[in-house]
């Protein structure tokens, strides 16, 4: 789970950095990269939340 959390944070930071690079340079490639990273971040967050939910459901209550 720690690796997945780290992956989500790093991809989100990369997306923000790409967006700022687009703002400073105006090159469309950075905006396209930011959109792709945003999509990947959304998928990674959904997987992470799904795993948390699955853990809560399957874990016995003590």
JODAWO-V719483 format. One record per pair of residues at least 24 apart in sequence whose C-alpha atoms are under 7 Angstrom apart, sorted by the first residue. I is the first residue (numbers start at 1). J is the second residue. D is the distance in Angstrom with one decimal. If there is no record, write none. Layout:
i=I j=J d=D
i=I j=J d=D
//
This chain:
i=4 j=48 d=6.9
i=8 j=41 d=6.0
i=8 j=44 d=6.1
i=8 j=45 d=6.6
i=11 j=37 d=6.4
i=11 j=41 d=6.1
i=12 j=38 d=6.9
i=12 j=41 d=6.1
//
